[in-house]
Amino acid sequence: MIGSSGRDFLLCLEKAAAWEPGRRREENPLRKAFQLFDPDFTDSDELLVVIDEIQESATVYSRIREFARNFKAHFAVTGSYLGKTREKEYFISAGDVEPLTMTTLTSPEFLDAFGKREMYDTAELYGTSAHAVYDELRAYFMIYLRIGGYPEVVSTYLGTRSLPDCMAVISRLVGTFVKESSRYFEGPLELEMFEKVFSSIAATLLKEKKGTSDLATDLSRIIFKEESGRISKRMTNYAISWLYLSHQIGYCSMSVDCSNLDIVANCRYYFNDLGVAGHFLRLTGEPDEVIEGVLCENFVYLELVQRIRRQEIAGQAPWFATDKKTSGELDFYVRSRMDNQNYGIEVKRGKNQPATANALLERGKLDYVYLLKNTYGGIAGRRYSVPLYLCGRISFELGKR
């Protein structure tokens, strides 16, 4: 819809829908528009129609119901900046669309690009494979942690093996996103918000603070001092919504006292690509080891998002948890939909002990604990140590054993 074919189709739709008093109305103007666009158009179950950059036309976007109900053909509508569709002139009816989110490469897909997927799939979770296997997987994981999964970035690394080259591509991708977003906003200040919001999210992750009930106000205070008056809560909300709907950031909710029924929604943000996350984290000037710890946590967050999409775990977004008794915090809390057990996940670097997870396990708030570490793994009672880079393979069905 952003190119000449989109403009041509709109002309066809306008002509097909045209009507004058006294004339018979076109029974199916949308079908007629396709026939005008391509005289060979035949509606059949074997046909797939792809409409790209759907956000460019509210007229076409609002006819998705007709695509679903009035045609035998299948329709795939795609868009890079679906934040635009939250405006009032865009309409979509519930039940007519099967949503599919295209992400950047996941960790297993990243390994696939290097021919290491089989090694990932067959490495034993708890340390009984050869140490050389774990060491090699960890080396690839550290690259993934640094460059993320944008295909252009991964292709660059495959071609040059240069991290600086990859960092340059990531910087350009961020710039392209900001520039292309400018087409959807009226004022330069709103556009200026995007990179500031990205940087502020990085700052909140580095502070390791507990979730807030009002993320927009919190970020507004970081972006500019409140008395400056330049950034309003409305503007911050708009920018956050745009970044979320454009799949640049994601939310994490808070479970109070490890309860799956006491959830405070949207208390923390994470990035949806580790390369972009690292780009903004490094702009803060924090030490590499601190940034690496945040990226590891962000990595686990993205793995849990995949489990939610596969309906393996509860929630609309991943959860972290608080412990009222110890005032501690659990990195992630999972309520399995497969065995209805409670799992705690701690992302640990170094020799720090998972005090909160252990306390919750001992009090029966958790049934199992996964410690995701840069070790070879092991099992001690209901505590399972797993190499961090194998996080995507951990089971949430331990209660069935």
C-alpha positions in Angstrom: 0.0 0.0 0.0 3.0 2.3 0.1 3.9 1.8 -3.5 2.4 2.2 -7.0 0.5 -1.1 -6.8 -1.3 0.1 -3.7 -2.3 3.4 -5.3 -3.5 1.5 -8.4 -5.6 -0.7 -6.2 -7.2 2.2 -4.4 -8.2 3.7 -7.8 -9.8 0.4 -8.7 -11.7 0.3 -5.4 -12.9 3.8 -5.8 -14.2 3.0 -9.3 -15.8 -0.2 -8.2 -17.6 1.5 -5.3 -18.7 4.5 -7.3 -22.5 4.9 -7.4 -25.0 7.3 -8.9 -28.7 7.7 -7.9 -30.9 5.4 -10.1 -28.1 3.0 -10.8 -27.8 -0.5 -9.4 -25.2 -0.8 -6.6 -22.3 -3.1 -7.2 -23.0 -6.2 -5.2 -19.4 -6.9 -4.2 -17.3 -3.8 -4.9 -14.2 -5.3 -3.3 -14.3 -8.3 -5.6 -14.9 -6.0 -8.6 -11.9 -3.9 -7.5 -9.6 -7.0 -7.7 -11.0 -7.8 -11.1 -10.3 -4.3 -12.3 -6.8 -4.5 -10.8 -6.1 -7.9 -12.5 -8.5 -9.1 -15.2 -7.3 -12.7 -14.5 -8.4 -12.5 -10.8 -10.4 -15.6 -9.9 -11.5 -16.1 -6.3 -10.5 -19.6 -5.2 -9.3 -21.5 -2.2 -5.9 -21.9 -3.9 -5.2 -18.2 -4.1 -3.3 -16.1 -1.5 -3.5 -12.4 -1.7 -0.8 -10.5 0.2 -1.3 -6.8 1.1 1.8 -5.3 2.5 2.2 -2.1 4.6 -1.6 -2.3 5.4 -1.3 0.6 7.8 -0.9 3.0 4.8 -4.6 2.8 4.0 -7.4 3.0 6.6 -9.9 2.2 3.8 -8.3 -1.1 3.0 -7.4 -2.0 6.6 -11.1 -1.5 7.6 -12.2 -4.0 5.0 -10.4 -6.9 6.5 -13.7 -8.3 7.7 -14.8 -8.4 4.0 -11.6 -10.2 3.0 -12.3 -12.9 5.7 -16.0 -13.3 5.0 -16.7 -12.7 1.3 -13.9 -14.5 -0.4 -12.8 -18.1 -0.9 -9.2 -16.8 -1.3 -6.9 -16.4 1.7 -5.5 -12.9 2.6 -2.3 -12.1 4.5 -2.1 -8.4 5.5 1.3 -7.2 6.9 2.6 -4.0 8.3 5.8 -2.7 9.7 4.3 0.2 11.7 1.0 -1.0 13.0 0.9 1.6 15.7 -0.8 3.7 13.0 -3.8 1.5 13.1 -4.7 2.5 16.7 -6.2 5.7 15.3 -10.0 5.9 15.2 -10.5 5.6 11.4 -9.0 2.1 11.4 -11.5 -0.7 12.1 -11.0 -4.4 12.5 -13.6 -6.8 13.9 -12.7 -9.5 16.4 -12.7 -13.0 15.2 -11.8 -12.3 11.6 -8.0 -12.3 11.9 -5.4 -14.8 13.0 -2.5 -12.6 14.2 1.1 -13.7 13.7 4.0 -11.7 15.0 7.2 -11.9 13.0 10.2 -11.5 15.3 13.9 -11.2 14.7 15.8 -14.5 14.8 15.3 -16.5 18.0 18.4 -18.1 19.5 17.8 -21.5 17.9 17.2 -19.8 14.5 20.4 -17.9 15.0 22.3 -21.1 15.6 20.6 -22.6 12.5 22.3 -19.8 10.4 25.6 -21.2 11.6 24.8 -24.8 11.2 24.7 -25.5 14.9 21.0 -26.2 15.5 21.4 -29.9 15.9 24.1 -29.3 18.6 21.6 -27.0 20.4 18.8 -29.5 20.1 20.8 -32.5 21.4 23.0 -31.0 24.2 21.9 -32.5 27.5 20.3 -29.9 29.8 22.0 -30.8 33.0 25.7 -31.1 32.1 26.3 -34.6 31.0 27.3 -33.8 27.4 30.9 -33.1 26.5 32.1 -29.8 27.9 33.3 -28.8 24.4 29.7 -28.8 23.3 28.6 -26.4 26.0 31.7 -24.2 25.4 30.9 -23.9 21.7 27.2 -23.2 22.3 28.2 -20.5 24.8 30.5 -18.9 22.4 27.7 -18.5 19.8 25.4 -17.3 22.5 27.7 -14.5 23.4 27.7 -13.4 19.8 23.9 -13.5 19.7 23.8 -11.6 23.0 25.8 -8.9 21.4 24.3 -8.6 17.9 20.8 -9.9 18.3 18.7 -11.4 15.5 17.9 -8.9 12.8 18.6 -10.8 9.6 20.7 -8.1 8.0 22.9 -7.9 11.1 23.3 -11.7 11.2 24.1 -11.8 7.5 26.7 -9.1 8.1 28.4 -11.2 10.8 28.3 -14.3 8.6 30.1 -12.3 5.9 32.6 -10.3 7.9 32.8 -11.9 11.4 33.1 -8.2 12.5 31.2 -7.0 15.6 31.9 -3.3 14.8 30.3 -3.9 11.3 27.3 -5.4 13.1 27.1 -2.5 15.5 27.1 -0.1 12.5 24.2 -2.0 10.9 22.2 -1.9 14.2 22.7 1.8 14.5 21.5 2.3 10.9 18.4 0.1 11.5 17.5 2.2 14.6 17.9 5.4 12.5 15.8 3.9 9.7 13.0 3.0 12.2 13.0 6.6 13.6 13.1 8.2 10.2 10.3 6.0 8.7 8.2 6.6 11.9 8.4 10.4 11.1 5.8 9.9 8.3 3.2 9.1 10.9 3.7 12.1 13.2 3.1 15.8 12.9 5.7 17.4 15.1 9.5 16.9 15.4 9.2 16.7 19.2 7.2 13.5 19.1 9.7 12.0 16.7 12.5 13.0 19.1 10.7 11.0 21.8 11.6 7.6 20.3 15.3 7.5 20.9 14.8 9.1 24.3 12.2 6.5 25.2 14.5 3.7 24.1 17.4 5.1 26.2 15.1 5.6 29.2 14.0 1.9 29.0 17.7 1.0 29.0 18.2 3.2 32.1 15.2 1.6 34.0 16.6 -1.9 33.3 20.0 -1.0 34.5 18.6 0.5 37.7 17.2 -3.0 38.5 14.2 -1.3 40.3 11.0 -3.0 41.1 8.1 -2.5 38.7 6.2 0.8 38.7 2.4 1.2 38.4 2.8 4.2 36.1 5.5 3.6 33.5 4.6 6.6 31.4 5.1 9.0 34.3 8.2 7.3 35.4 9.7 7.5 31.9 8.6 11.1 31.5 10.6 12.0 34.6 13.7 10.3 33.2 13.4 11.8 29.7 13.0 15.4 30.9 12.6 17.1 34.2 8.9 17.5 34.9 9.1 21.3 35.3 10.5 21.6 31.7 6.9 21.1 30.4 8.2 19.9 27.0 7.2 16.2 27.4 3.7 15.4 28.6 2.4 12.0 29.9 0.2 11.8 26.8 3.2 12.2 24.5 5.1 9.6 26.4 2.1 7.2 26.3 1.8 7.7 22.5 5.5 7.0 21.9 5.4 3.9 24.1 2.3 2.6 22.4 3.9 3.2 19.0 7.1 1.3 20.0 5.0 -1.6 21.4 2.7 -1.9 18.4 5.8 -1.7 16.1 7.2 -4.6 18.1 10.3 -2.8 19.3 9.5 -3.2 23.0 7.5 -5.6 25.2 5.9 -5.5 28.6 6.5 -7.6 31.7 4.0 -7.8 34.5 4.4 -8.2 38.3 3.1 -11.1 40.3 2.5 -10.1 43.9 3.9 -12.8 46.3 4.2 -15.4 43.5 0.5 -15.5 42.9 -0.9 -16.2 39.4 -4.1 -14.4 40.5 -2.6 -11.2 41.8 -0.9 -9.7 38.8 -0.1 -6.0 38.2 0.0 -5.5 34.4 2.8 -3.8 32.4 5.2 -2.9 35.2 8.5 -3.2 33.2 9.7 -3.0 29.7 12.1 -5.2 27.7 13.5 -4.8 24.2 12.4 -7.2 21.5 15.8 -7.6 20.0 19.1 -8.0 21.9 21.1 -6.1 19.4 18.9 -3.0 19.8 18.9 -3.5 23.5 22.7 -3.6 23.6 22.9 -0.5 21.4 21.0 1.6 23.9 22.4 0.0 27.0 26.0 0.8 25.9 25.0 4.4 25.3 24.6 4.7 29.1 28.3 4.1 29.6 27.8 1.3 32.1 30.5 -1.5 32.4 30.2 -4.4 29.9 29.6 -6.9 32.7 26.6 -5.0 33.9 25.2 -4.6 30.4 25.7 -8.3 29.8 23.7 -9.2 32.9 20.8 -7.1 31.7 21.0 -8.6 28.2 20.9 -12.1 29.7 17.7 -11.2 31.6 16.2 -9.7 28.4 17.1 -12.9 26.6 15.1 -15.0 29.0 12.2 -12.6 28.8 12.1 -13.2 25.0 12.2 -16.9 25.5 9.2 -16.7 27.8 7.3 -14.6 25.3 7.6 -17.6 22.9 6.2 -19.9 25.5 3.2 -17.7 26.0 2.6 -17.7 22.3 2.7 -21.5 22.3 0.2 -21.4 25.2 2.6 -23.4 27.5 2.6 -20.9 30.3 0.0 -18.5 31.8 -0.2 -14.8 31.3 -0.5 -12.3 28.5 3.1 -11.2 29.2 5.9 -12.7 31.2 5.8 -12.1 35.0 8.5 -11.2 37.5 7.5 -11.7 41.2 7.9 -10.1 44.6 8.2 -11.8 47.9 6.4 -9.9 50.7 8.1 -11.8 53.5 11.7 -11.2 52.4 11.1 -8.0 50.3 13.0 -9.9 47.6 12.4 -10.2 43.9 12.3 -13.2 41.6 13.6 -12.6 38.1 10.7 -14.5 36.5 7.7 -16.4 37.8 6.0 -19.0 35.6 2.6 -20.7 36.1 2.6 -23.7 33.8 -0.5 -24.4 31.8 0.9 -27.9 31.2 1.1 -29.2 34.7 -0.3 -26.3 36.8 2.9 -26.0 38.8 4.7 -22.9 39.9 8.2 -22.3 38.5 10.8 -19.7 39.6 13.5 -18.6 37.2 16.7 -16.9 38.4 19.2 -15.5 35.8 22.5 -15.7 37.6 26.0 -14.7 36.7 28.9 -15.4 38.9 28.5 -17.1 42.3 25.5 -15.1 43.6 23.0 -17.3 45.5 19.3 -17.3 44.5 18.2 -16.3 48.0 14.6 -15.2 47.0 14.0 -18.3 44.9 15.2 -20.6 47.6 13.0 -19.0 50.2 10.0 -19.2 48.0 10.7 -22.8 47.2 11.1 -23.7 50.9 7.8 -22.0 51.8 5.9 -23.8 49.0 5.3 -20.7 46.9 7.2 -22.4 44.1 7.2 -26.1 43.1 10.5 -25.9 41.1 13.3 -23.5 40.5 15.4 -23.1 37.4 18.8 -21.5 37.8 20.0 -20.2 34.4 23.7 -19.8 34.7 26.9 -20.0 32.6 27.7 -23.4 34.1 27.3 -26.9 32.7 24.2 -27.6 34.7 23.0 -30.0 37.4 20.1 -31.1 39.6 19.7 -30.7 43.4 16.3 -31.7 44.6 13.8 -29.3 43.0 16.5 -26.9 41.9 17.6 -27.4 38.3 20.7 -25.6 37.0 20.7 -25.2 33.2 23.1 -23.4 30.9 21.5 -20.0 30.2 21.8 -20.5 26.4 19.6 -23.6 26.6 16.8 -21.7 28.3 14.6 -22.3 25.2 14.6 -26.0 26.0 13.7 -26.1 29.7 10.5 -28.0 30.5 7.4 -26.7 32.3 6.0 -30.2 32.7 8.2 -31.4 35.6 5.0 -32.0 37.6 4.0 -34.8 35.2 7.1 -36.9 35.9 
